[in-house]
Amino acid sequence: MTPPVRPPAPTPVRLLVCDDHAVVRAGLLALLASAGDIEVVGEAGSGEEAVALAARLRPQVVLMDLQLGDGIDGVEATRRISGAPGAPYVLVLTTYDTDADITRAIGAGATGYLLKAERPEELFAAVHAAAAGRTTLSPPVASRVMAQMRTPAPQLTEREGEILGQLAQGLGNREIARALFISEATVKTHLGRIYEKLGVDTRAGAVAAAKERRLIR
């Protein structure tokens, strides 16, 4: 009797992991090794390193954290990787789910956005989905994306976002001007536009509204 022909084992997904915390990377590598059908071809501790390794190793998917310490962040790394010829797909894996983070990452070219609280099975499935070019979003992220579509958040410029972040730290106009290398008059002009977009008329109101809408952490 002829033995049944077994189908060939699926080719593992080639994956590059980027996270600036060595302990977290080690945990991810051990977890991904247990999947059996995912091959980690490299690991990066910074955005710059991830961009370089993605070009050299040519993975199918890059698993990208957003906050990467010094140097470029995960969003900029995603933008640079996604814009390269024959680019791999980028799957964000982070603890941050603010509207600003989600919007920036997707706008930079991320294929999926997962939170680190997800179960291992969800991560494995997301990696395979990303390799096939399919989008995967953690349920809380999907809910926020849908909420944004129904009631779009105010669109702040990059400079307005920077000033709002300084405002949240309790800095005055003069301190903000010095930190961002602009004049106090320019700070006041941007604050007026921020107040108008957020529908507030005080500094405290702007910070509270921005946090409520998760424009800042």
Solvent accessible surface area in square Angstrom, and as a share of the most:
residue,aa,sasa,rsa
1,M,238,1.06
2,T,113,0.66
3,P,101,0.63
4,P,119,0.75
5,V,137,0.79
6,R,214,0.78
7,P,114,0.72
8,P,127,0.80
9,A,91,0.70
10,P,104,0.65
11,T,119,0.69
12,P,49,0.31
13,V,9,0.05
14,R,85,0.31
15,L,0,0.00
16,L,0,0.00
17,V,0,0.00
18,C,2,0.01
19,D,2,0.01
20,D,45,0.23
21,H,110,0.49
22,A,64,0.50
23,V,128,0.74
24,V,56,0.32
25,R,39,0.14
26,A,62,0.48
27,G,42,0.41
28,L,20,0.10
29,L,47,0.23
30,A,70,0.54
31,L,58,0.29
32,L,0,0.00
33,A,76,0.59
34,S,85,0.55
35,A,28,0.22
36,G,66,0.63
37,D,46,0.24
38,I,12,0.06
39,E,82,0.37
40,V,43,0.25
41,V,33,0.19
42,G,15,0.14
43,E,73,0.33
44,A,1,0.00
45,G,23,0.22
46,S,31,0.20
47,G,0,0.00
48,E,76,0.34
49,E,76,0.34
50,A,0,0.00
51,V,37,0.21
52,A,62,0.48
53,L,20,0.10
54,A,7,0.05
55,A,70,0.54
56,R,170,0.62
57,L,41,0.21
58,R,164,0.60
59,P,7,0.05
60,Q,75,0.33
61,V,0,0.00
62,V,0,0.00
63,L,2,0.01
64,M,0,0.00
65,D,10,0.05
66,L,3,0.01
67,Q,63,0.28
68,L,6,0.03
69,G,61,0.59
70,D,136,0.71
71,G,57,0.55
72,I,27,0.14
73,D,41,0.21
74,G,0,0.00
75,V,3,0.01
76,E,48,0.22
77,A,0,0.00
78,T,0,0.00
79,R,114,0.42
80,R,115,0.42
81,I,4,0.02
82,S,39,0.25
83,G,67,0.64
84,A,44,0.34
85,P,126,0.79
86,G,75,0.72
87,A,35,0.27
88,P,19,0.12
89,Y,93,0.35
90,V,0,0.00
91,L,0,0.00
92,V,0,0.00
93,L,10,0.05
94,T,0,0.00
95,T,89,0.52
96,Y,67,0.25
97,D,31,0.16
98,T,12,0.07
99,D,13,0.07
100,A,31,0.24
101,D,7,0.03
102,I,1,0.01
103,T,66,0.38
104,R,111,0.41
105,A,0,0.00
106,I,74,0.37
107,G,65,0.63
108,A,8,0.06
109,G,37,0.36
110,A,11,0.08
111,T,20,0.11
112,G,2,0.02
113,Y,0,0.00
114,L,3,0.02
115,L,22,0.11
116,K,69,0.29
117,A,99,0.77
118,E,45,0.20
119,R,153,0.56
120,P,53,0.33
121,E,107,0.48
122,E,65,0.29
123,L,8,0.04
124,F,38,0.16
125,A,60,0.46
126,A,1,0.01
127,V,0,0.00
128,H,59,0.27
129,A,10,0.08
130,A,1,0.01
131,A,24,0.19
132,A,64,0.49
133,G,34,0.33
134,R,144,0.52
135,T,94,0.55
136,T,37,0.21
137,L,49,0.25
138,S,1,0.01
139,P,91,0.58
140,P,61,0.38
141,V,0,0.00
142,A,34,0.26
143,S,71,0.46
144,R,52,0.19
145,V,32,0.18
146,M,87,0.39
147,A,47,0.37
148,Q,38,0.17
149,M,136,0.61
150,R,169,0.62
151,T,102,0.59
152,P,102,0.64
153,A,20,0.15
154,P,26,0.16
155,Q,132,0.59
156,L,41,0.20
157,T,72,0.42
158,E,145,0.65
159,R,84,0.31
160,E,3,0.01
161,G,28,0.27
162,E,65,0.29
163,I,0,0.00
164,L,0,0.00
165,G,23,0.22
166,Q,34,0.15
167,L,9,0.05
168,A,36,0.28
169,Q,129,0.57
170,G,65,0.62
171,L,45,0.22
172,G,28,0.27
173,N,31,0.16
174,R,143,0.52
175,E,85,0.38
176,I,0,0.00
177,A,7,0.05
178,R,167,0.61
179,A,48,0.37
180,L,26,0.13
181,F,188,0.78
182,I,37,0.19
183,S,62,0.40
184,E,66,0.29
185,A,69,0.54
186,T,50,0.29
187,V,0,0.00
188,K,122,0.52
189,T,67,0.39
190,H,26,0.12
191,L,8,0.04
192,G,39,0.37
193,R,124,0.45
194,I,0,0.00
195,Y,43,0.16
196,E,141,0.63
197,K,79,0.33
198,L,5,0.02
199,G,67,0.65
200,V,37,0.21
201,D,121,0.63
202,T,70,0.41
203,R,85,0.31
204,A,79,0.61
205,G,21,0.20
206,A,0,0.00
207,V,24,0.14
208,A,61,0.48
209,A,13,0.10
210,A,0,0.00
211,K,99,0.42
212,E,145,0.65
213,R,89,0.33
214,R,88,0.32
215,L,27,0.13
216,I,26,0.13
217,R,145,0.53
